[in-house]
């Protein structure tokens, strides 16, 4: 049947009702889940929901993205049902007394894409049974190739504090001729091409969202202190950037080169250069060795 989601048996569709039963309260940690056959960008959809007053806890999933966005406005898309495109809506600046969550300070929001990275690498290594690591600030690496990207965006002027949308795009069953071209030159891969033991998107999505919710709860309970909740240590243990010589392309066009030595309390990459140590809040990182 032309156009049917069942014509490619390697890429079965997700089931919104099953996912909702598993992930949405009272059985799960999230408040609402939207599954869309196709959309431009799940991040854009979640951001619009935030502007419309949607409370925290929304999950937007798309079977296909036609205008997914990465860092610096880069486009990211994938064939239908070949990957996971998911975004979550958070409001960390608002306290939630029923969960014992104090308001998180804005200075700590930089940890949210790193938190998503830890959740993603945990889900992938457990279910797909492949070695995966993180490249600061927003890539999942399998070997030396990029398998996923993460993008966090603030939605300003919404209530008393900005909403934050965190999106994840994971290549699951993309074939070699379907892989995107990375402008930074880092090759791309998918879980299937990397020899994953499992490529069923349903359990991968559930594991990712449950791990994200667990880490987010720990982070909020700790007042967004990444050290106190163990997030900083977990990220550093899984970050392949640390210990490497790197070149960082800064947002203003400048560059710096040095050795990546760690992640500071605000989630910034520490780079030891000839001029001294620098803390980098944003930039494209190239691994030199």
Secondary structure, 3 states (H helix, E strand, C coil): CCCCCCCCCCCCCCCHHHHHHHHECCCCCECEEEEECCECCHHHHHHHHHHCCCCCCEEEEECCECCEECHHHCEECCCCCCEEEEEEEECCCCCEHHHCECCCCHHHCCHHHHHHHHHHHHHHHHHCCCCCEEECCCEEEECCEEEEEEEEEEECCCCCCCEEEEEEEEECCCCHHHCCCCCCCCCECCCCCCCCCCCCHHHHHHHHHHHHHHHHHHHHHCCCCCCCCCHHHHHHHHECCCCCEEEEECCCCCEEEEEEEEECCCCCEEEEECCEEEEECCCEEEECC
